Amino acid sequence: MKSLRHTKHTISGEIKMLNWNIGGAKYLELPSQSSLMKRGEESREEFRKKLNEALKLEIHRRDPQILTLQEVVEYQAEGRVQDRESVIDPPDDYYYFPFMLIDTLRHSHQGKWNKVRKVGGWPDDAFFAQGNAILVKKDLPLFPLWSLPCLNQDHERWVSKLPRRSSDAPGLGCMEVVALESGLYFGDRNTEPRAALVFHLVLSRIGEDELPKPLDVFVINLHLTTLMLEREGIPAIDELASQTRMRQLDNVLNGVVSR
């Protein structure tokens, strides 16, 4: 296989990606270390430490260029959204692009959030958010969706024109969020919003004439719907769940990939 090259990174024949549903919703329902009552019970702090240690270990072992993550959470105990924290500690050599699909400000379903507050021992004003994310190695060239740079154009100059998400990450123009379901969220798994995170990379492939040629790579991070009582011996619910996921895949295959 031919190598894929650009100014900072050489990929020998492949782009390596990992996918991980980290189960962050569980994290919010765990007690804090200071409120642990049962011997052997896991605390939020222990869960978070183990999670990020496992993430670093997998990155060290496999050296992926891209990681797609599901059930990422953000939180702030006193409700200060601007000071919210993430369950993920992004490695220094990766850009971190989270997108929260539900949170306590936009979706005030107290049946859901009050359970989290009660089980996890959070204050009444605590802010929670849940969604998906993508980690991308910093030496991969990110570009605005559907934009293709000129041959040999300097990547740093190109992305410097993008609006920036933060002081150390490229603009979000390289990721588009495609909604997979419409309708109101009622605080349960059946109506939880789902989306496809579409990410755009442009690599340089060396052609037969030894000249660099742009190679578009689109990464789609999916977390499809599962229904309550699914796979518990109720055929009608299993069929409805399968139909729901097929509709979502149809949106991706015909509304994103085919285009």
C-alpha positions, -999 to +999 in steps of 0.1 A: +000+000+000+012+035-007+021+058+021-001+088+031+020+118+039+017+154+049+040+180+065+041+165+100+029+129+098+035+099+077+009+071+077+021+038+062-009+024+044-035+029+071-053+052+094-058+035+128-091+043+147-104+031+180-140+032+192-151+031+229-184+036+247-170+048+280-203+045+300-200+080+314-236+080+326-225+055+352-199+080+364-224+106+373-244+081+394-214+070+415-209+085+450-180+108+457-150+095+477-161+117+506-196+102+508-187+065+504-207+044+528-202+008+516-169-010+518-157-019+483-180+005+466-164+024+437-162+062+439-165+087+411-129+096+416-117+060+413-139+055+381-125+086+365-089+077+373-093+041+360-110+054+329-083+078+319-055+054+328-072+028+305-075+055+278-038+064+280-028+027+280-048+019+248-033+050+231+002+039+241-004+003+230-022+010+197-012+046+188-044+054+170-048+086+149-085+089+158-107+078+187-145+079+186-161+080+221-197+076+232-214+086+265-190+113+274-202+135+303-195+170+316-205+183+350-202+211+376-214+206+411-225+242+417-241+246+383-215+270+369-216+259+333-185+280+323-165+259+348-177+225+338-153+196+338-152+165+315-148+129+326-121+127+299-086+140+303-075+146+267-040+135+260-016+163+252-010+152+216-047+149+207-074+175+200-107+168+219-140+175+202-170+168+224-206+174+215-232+173+243-266+160+232-285+164+264-279+186+295-297+200+325-302+235+309-317+225+276-336+194+288-351+199+322-365+164+328-362+163+365-371+127+367-339+118+350-316+145+366-330+141+401-322+104+400-286+113+391-284+139+419-299+115+445-279+084+436-246+103+431-250+126+460-249+158+439-262+192+450-295+204+436-279+230+413-254+206+397-250+208+359-248+176+339-243+170+301-240+139+281-229+133+245-202+119+222-167+130+213-138+125+189-101+126+198-078+134+168-041+134+169-027+169+166-004+161+137-033+151+114-046+179+091-081+189+100-101+209+074-136+225+072-162+200+060-164+198+022-135+221+017-105+208-002-072+228+000-050+234-030-022+210-036+008+217-015-010+244+005+004+248+040-019+232+065-011+255+094-019+286+073-052+270+062-065+261+097-053+294+111-082+310+092-108+290+111-127+303+141-111+287+171-129+266+197-102+273+223-066+284+225-052+250+216-078+234+192-088+241+156-122+255+149-152+232+149-157+238+112-141+204+106-170+186+124-207+187+116-234+172+137-262+154+118-293+148+139-307+112+135-340+116+153-365+144+157-391+150+184-392+159+220-369+143+246-389+129+275-359+121+298-358+084+289-336+062+267-363+057+240-364+095+232-328+104+238-314+125+210-290+107+187-266+123+162-238+114+138-205+134+144-190+138+109-153+147+109-132+158+079-094+151+074-074+158+043-042+138+038-017+139+010-013+107-010+017+103-032+005+092-066+022+072-094+037+104-107+053+110-072+032+142-068+010+147-037-027+143-042-054+153-016-071+123+000-104+131+017-112+111+048-146+114+066-150+098+100-185+093+114-191+087+151-224+069+158-243+059+189-275+043+178-307+041+198-315+012+221-349+009+236-361+001+272-371-036+275-352-045+243-338-080+242-360-091+271-383-114+251-408-089+238-408-093+200-427-061+193-401-039+211-372-058+195-387-051+161-393-015+168-358-011+181-344-026+149-365-004+127-354+027+146-317+019+141-323+011+104-338+045+100-308+061+116-284+041+095-304+051+064-299+088+073-262+083+076-257+061+045-280+082+022-279+116+038-241+117+046-221+089+029-238+089-005-236+127-008 
